[in-house]
Amino acid sequence: MHREIRRRRTFAIISHPDAGKTTLTEKLLLYGGALGLAGSVTARKNQRSTASDWMELERQRGISVSSTVLQFDFRDHVLNLLDTPGHKDFSEDTYRVLTAVDSAVMVIDASKGIEAQTRKLFEVCRQSGVPILTFINKLDRPARDPLELMDELEEVLGISAFAANWPIGSGAAFSGVLDRRSGLLHHFERTPGGAFRAPVAVGSLEDPQVRAAFAPDVIDRAIGELELLDGASAPFDPERILAGELTPVYFGSAVRNFGVELLLDALVELAPPPKARRAGERVVKPDDPGFSAFVFKIQANMDPRHRDRLAFARICSGRFERGMPVFHTRTGDRVRLTSSHRVFGRERETVDEAFAGDVVGIVGRSDFQIGDTLAEDASLTIDRIPAFAPEHFAFLHGDGAAEQKRFSKGLTQLLQEGVVQSFLLERSGQRIPVLGAVGPLQFDVVRHRLESEYGATTRLEQSPWSAMAWIEGDPLDGSVDRQALDDLALPTGAALCRDRVGRYAILFEGAWSRDFFMQRKSSVTLSSTPTRVPAHG
């Protein structure tokens, strides 16, 4: 068990839309032997969609809208890649996935540098203490100066950067990288459409035959840039990488397969094996003998033939065995994990054994919720996944009384998956449901899935709110004073509400109104994320 755990590397890929994340995902699978031939991302209408995109809406729009899990072997290690949506409107699913990984690969477009979504996802990783490896992509196209990109990493993200390799040329002239640690030149040969592993010649910088493969001025320029780096950049330090203080930077082109294998080598060498998790005052170590896991994602109807419901559980400690009895610690129920699967995009296979760091899909448990703990120890509860404040709110109505039952059933299941959040407004003694989402296209996902999977057509009504904040404390244990809530002088247009687990929150017409209200002295304390999850939730 200890050896198997040390072999695991569980990571996510984060990026701004169109930085090449889906292409890099596919090429990592190609080099890991999980795909025999890389598909084309740019010609989805004429070729099969990529391995990680499976939902019908993804095929229609050509974007990733749901995270998935991909496991493959590389150099005697087991890599669990949690592929996440790159589109800006599906970031809440990405945030939750980042709580289940031990490291991340940050993909940056070499022509654009750091973009808004990259910065936001980087901050989530930083708050979770997740080490980050950086892949600067699309060097086969016109790109910004690599020294500028290195400076931007440090200035914009506030993290030290070490260039693990350095590009030789860029655009049409990009044909290799120099490994700074080994001093070896890697000369890549182009392959048709990047469908196959790129042939590579490796040799010393002092070798005339190796240098002959490159234009002399390109080599001289790269050497000059490296001399500047040697004097100005942070030194290589594995401990600082694990602490999230230093990011190793790799240059390449995912579509051309340049630098992909070097990145995989780095994941094996530099990314950490499964790390310990907190459970209140306890620390759960990966090699603890007792099995424990937490549910970080729920997906219904991945297989339309069976209309099943799959709960993705990240194993935190011990060994998983199919059919083993465990406690569902939130409810106290003892359950057997019989229908367990290893998921590869839309495909799945029965899994009989897994270890800390792996992700197992559990089918058929309608009572599982996001954040639930499954453990052999009934008293163990892994710290819950934080909630993230929506930025868009709307009312969703079912069309017609005949579809109301299907509408209610479908919406309940989608809320359990966490596709959107739900709130109850408190107005004149009435409770009015409202949906909240990080991005507006999440509403499209809900409506599309309600119609295609449950046969319920819907009507969406926009709301006046675009910001919110939670009120700290739990009203059910008395840490929030109800009278203080009644006495709140809310700004114009604001509304008091409660989320699905009973926490109070305030909806605001905009971020300015929220921030101004939060700065005022008030009888309650507000937070952009709830600080507690009630035990009854």
N, C-alpha and C positions, 0 to 999 in steps of 0.2 A: 504494500500500500504506500509506504513512504517513497519508494522509487517512482511509482506511477504519479504521485502528486508532484514530485520534483520535475517530471517530464512535461507538465501542463503549462501552457501559456494561454491566458484568456484575455483577449483584447478587442477593442472596437476601433473602427476607422471613422474619424470626424472630419468634416470639411464644410466649406461654403458650397452651395449648389454649383454644379458644373466645373468643380475643380478636378474631377476625374476619379472620385471615390469609387464609383461602381466599376469603372474600368480597372482600377487597381485591385479591387476585390477579386475580380475575375482572373486577373493575372497571378495573384497570390495563389489562387486555387490551381491554376495551370502549373505553376512551379512546384506546388505541393503535391502534384499528381492526382488532384481531385477532379480535374477536367482534362480530357485528352486533347481538346482543341478549343481555343478561346473563340467565343462568339464575337460578333460585331456589335458595339453599343450604338454606333451612329446609324445603323441601318436596321433598326428594330422592326420596321414594318415589313421588311422583306426577309429577315432572318429571325431565328428564335430569340426570345428575350433573354436577358442575362440570368444566370443561375440564381441570383439572390432576389429577383423580382417575380412575384407570383400572383398578386392580386389583379383581378380584372381591371380595376381602375388604373393600376400601374401600366398595364398594357395599352390602355386607351390614351393615357397622358404621357407615357414615356418617362415617368419619374418614379423613384422609390418612395412609397408612402407608408411602409410598415417595416419594422425591423425584423430580422430573421437570424438564425444561428447556422453557422457552417463549420464543421469540424473536419480537419485533415491532418495528416502526418507530414513532418518535415525533419530530416536529420535526427531521427530517433526521439523526436518530441511530438506531443499532441497539441495542435493549435486549435483553440476554440475562437473563431472569428464571429463576433456579434455585429453583423452588418446593420447599419442604422440609416434612416432616411436622411438624405442630404438636403431635401427641399426645406426651405425656411418655415413652411407652414406645418411641418410635422415634427417639430423639435421636442415636444413634450415626451413622445415615445423615445426619442434619442436620450433625453435626460435620464429617464428611468433605466435604460439599458446601461448607461455609464455607471450606475450604482452596482452593476453585476460584473464589471471587468476589473482586471488588475493593472492594465496599461492601455494606452491608446496610441494610434498612429494618426497624426494630424497632416492632412494633405493640403498643400498650398499651390495654387496656380502661379507658375513662375512669371507670368505676364501681368498678374493683378496683385500679387502679394496678399497680405492679410486682409480678409473681408469681414463683414459684420457677423455673419453666422459663425465663422471660425473663432472670432474673439469671444462670442457668447459661450460656445461649447468648451473652449479652453478654460474659461472661468469655472464652469461646472467641474471639469477635471481637477482644476487646482483646489477647489473647495473640498473635493473628495480625496485629495492626495494621490491622484492617479499619475504615474510617470508617463511622459509623452515622448515619442519618437516622431520626428518631422520628416516628411517626404515632400520635397519641392518638385512638382510635377510639370510636365509639358515643356521640358527643355528642348524638345525637337521642334518647337515653334519659337517665333520671336519672343524673347524673354527680357526681363529687367536684369540689371547687373547683379550677379550673385552676392557681391559684397553689400549692396543696398538691401537685399532681401535678408541677409544675416543681421544687419543693423536694425531692420524693421522688427524682427523677432524680439530683439532685446528692448527696443524702445516702446513698441505698442503693447506687447504682451508682458513685458517686465520679467522675462526669463532669460537666463544665460544660455548661449547656444554654442555648440561645438560642431564644426563642419567635419563630419566623419569621412566624407569624400568630397571631391571638388570636380565640377564639370570641365571637360575639355571641349571648348567650343559651345555654341548654342544655335538654335534654329536648325537650318538644313545642315550646318557644319557640326552639330553635336554628335559625337561618336564615341564618347567614353568618359570615364571618371578616374581620378587619381585617389586611391585609398590613402588617407593621411597617416593612418596608424602603421600600415605595412609598407608604404612607399611604392606600392605596385600600381601600374597602369592597367585599367580594364578597357579594352577596345571592343566595342559592340558592333556587330554586323546586323544590318536591317533584315527583317523577315517580312514576308508578304502580309501586310495588314496586321502585323503583330500577332498572328495566329499561332505561331510556334515559339518555343524558347529561343531567344536570340543567341546565336553563337558568339562566344566571347574569347578573346585572346588576352592572357594575363602575363605581364612581364615587368621587369625592373625599369625604372625611369632611365637608368644608365645604359640599358640595352639598346644599341643602335637600331636593331630590327624592329623593336617595339616602337621606338620614337619615329621610325620611318613611316608608320601607319598614320601619323598625324602631321598636319602642316606645321613647320617650325615656329611660325609666329604664334600659333594657337598654344603650343606647348610653352613657349617663353612667357606668354601672357599669364597662363595658369600658374606657372612657377612664381612669377612676380606677385600675383594675388595671394598665393599661399604664404609667401614671406610676410606680407602685411598681416595675414591672419595669425601667423605664429607670434607676432609681437603684440597683437591687440585683442585677440579673442580668448575666451575662457579655455582652460586646459581640460583634457579628457579626465573625467572623474566618475566612475561607475556608481559610487555612493551618492553623489549629488543627483545623478540620473534617477536612481531609485527613490530619492527624496522629493522628486519633482522640481528640483531647483535648476536643472540643466537638461536641455533637450539636444540629443545628437541629431544632426541634420544630414539627410541623404538626398542627393540630386539624381533625377532620372526622368524617364518617360514611360508611363505605364502602357500607353497605347503601342509603343515600340518595344516593350519588354526590357528597356534599358534600366538597370539598377534595381529591378524587382527582386532578384535573388539575393543581392547584397542587403536589402531591407529585411528579407526573411532571415538571413544569417544574424542580423542585428537583433531581431525579435527573440531568437533562441538564446543569444548571448547576453543581451542587456535587459530585456523585459523580465520582470520578476515572476517566479512561480506563484501559485495561489497564496494570498496573504490572509492574515487573521482578520476576523470580523468582530465587531462589538455587539454584545447582547446585554444592554443595560450596564451593570457594573462588571459583567463577565467579559472575558476575551475568548473567543472561539478560534482555536488554532486549526489549520488545515489537517494536521496529522493527529488531532484528537480522535480517539477510537470510535466515539459515538457519531452516527450520521446526523447531519443537519443541513438544511437548505432553505432558501427563501424564494418565493414566487415574485418575479419581477415583470412578467408579461403574461397576458392572457389573450388568446386569439381563437375566435370561433369560426367555424366553417372554412378552415383551410382546405379541407377535402369536401367539396360539394356533394360527393356521393354519400357521405355518411353524416353530414351536418354535425360534426363533433366539436368539442371545445378543448383546446389544448392549453395547459398551464405550463409556462417555461419556468423551471426551478433551477437556480444556480446552487450547486453543492458547495457548502462552506467547509464541511469537515467529514472525515471518515470515508467509508465505502458504501456505495449504493448497490443494492441487489434487487432485481425485479421480484415483486411480490412481498418485499419486506414490510413488516408492520411498523408504522410510525405514528406519532401524535400530530394531529393538526392543532397546534398549541393555542390558536385563538379560540377555538371552540371546545378544546379538550377531547375531541373525538379521536378514537384510534382507527386508523385507516390502513388499508393495504395498497401499496403502489404497484398494482399488477399490470396495468396498461401503460407501459413506459416506452418512450421512443427517443431515438436520436434523430434530430431533424436536420435535413440538408436542403435549405430553401423550402420548396413545397413537398419534396420527397421525404420519406421517413422510413425508419427501420426499427424493429424491436431492439431495445437495449437491455441486456441482462446484468451488466455491471458498469459502474462509472465511479469516478473519484472526485475529490475536492478540486474545484476549478472547472469541471464539466458542467454542461447544461443538459438537463433531461426534460423531455416533454411528457407531461402526465395528462392522459385523456380521460374524460368522463367524470370529472369532479366539478359539479356545478357550484359547490360551496366554497371553492378556493377563490381567494381574492388577491389582488396585487398587494405585496408586502407580507403575506402570510408566511409563517415559519412551519416547516415540516421537520420533525426531529424525533430521535429515539428518547430524548429527555423531555418529558411533558412540561417541565418548568422553563424550558429555554425559548426565548423569543429574540430573534435577530432584530437589531434596530431597524425600524420601519423606513421605507423609502420616502423621502420628502415630497411634499406636494409643491407644484409650481403654479404661480399665479397666472390665470388666463389673461389674455389681452383683448379678446373678442367675446361678445355675449349675444345670445339670440334666443328667441322663443321658437320651439319646434312643435308643429301641430300635425296630427294625423288627418288625412283627407277621408272623411266619411266614417259613419258609425260602424259600418260593416268591417272595416279594417282595424278598428280600435284595439281589438285583442292582439292581433299580430303586431301592431305598432307598439303597444305596451311591452309585449314580450321581447321584441327585438331591441327596443331602446334599453330595457333593463339589462340585457346581455351585453350590449355595447358599452354601457356605463361600467359594468364590471370589468371589461377589458381596459378601461381607462382611455378610450378613444377621445372622449370629451369629459368634462366635469359637469356635475349638476348641482344646482343650488335651489333653495326655496326662499322666495321673497316673503317678507312678513309685511302685509299691507291690510290695514283695517280688519284685522282678525283673520285674514285669508292667507293661505300659503300658495304662492304661484311659482311653478317650476320654470327655471331658466338654465340654459346650457352655456358653459364657458369653454373656450378653446384657446390654445397658444397661437394658432394660426387659423384664418378663416376657412381654408380648404379642408380643415378637419370636419366642418359642418357638411361639406360635400361628401366626404367619406361616409359620414353617418347616414345621410340621405340615400346615397348610392347603395350602401349595404342593406338598409332597411327595405329598399325596393327589390334589390336583386336576390337577397337571402331570405327575406321574410314576407315579401309580397305586400309591403305597406308603402303607399305613396304619401308624401309629406309636403308640408308648406312651411317655409322658413320666414320668420318675422324678425327683423333686426331690432336690437335694443339700443338705448342711448348711452350705454356704458362701455368704457374701453380700458378701465383700470380697476384694481381691487386691492384690498389689504385685509388680512385676517386679524381678529382681535385675540390677543394672547390669553391663554387660559382655557379651561374646560368648563362650560356652563353646567355640566351634569355633576361635577364634584364641588361646585361652589366657588371655584377660583375666578369666576366672572360674575360680577354683581348685576343681576337683571335690572335693578333699579337704575344703575349707572348707564345701562344700555338705553333705557327709556328716556333718560335725561339728556342723551347725546344731542347736540345741536348740529345736525348734519348739514353740509353745504347743499346748495340748490341742485336738485337732480340726483343726489346720492340716495342709496337705499340699503337698508339692513337686510341681511340674508343669513342662511345657515347652509353649510355644505352637507355632504351625504353622511358624515359621521357626527354631525351635530355642532361643529365649530361655527362660531359667529364670524361674519365677515361683512365688510362694507363695499358696495359697488359705487364707483365714481364715474363721472362723465369724461374724465381725462386724467392723465398722469399729473398734470399741474395741480388739479383740484385735490388729488390724493396726497401729493407731497406737501401741499400747503396745510392740509388738515392734520397730517402726521406731525408737522412741526409745532402745531398749537398745543398748549397744555390741555389735557383731556383726562377724564376719569378712567379711561381705558388705554391700554398700550397696543399699538398696531404693529404688524410685521408683514413683510412681503411674502413670507412663507410661514406656515403654521409651525410653532415650536414644539407642539405635542400632538400625538395621535391618541385619542382616548382609548383605554383598554377595551371598551365595549365595541369599538369600531371594527 
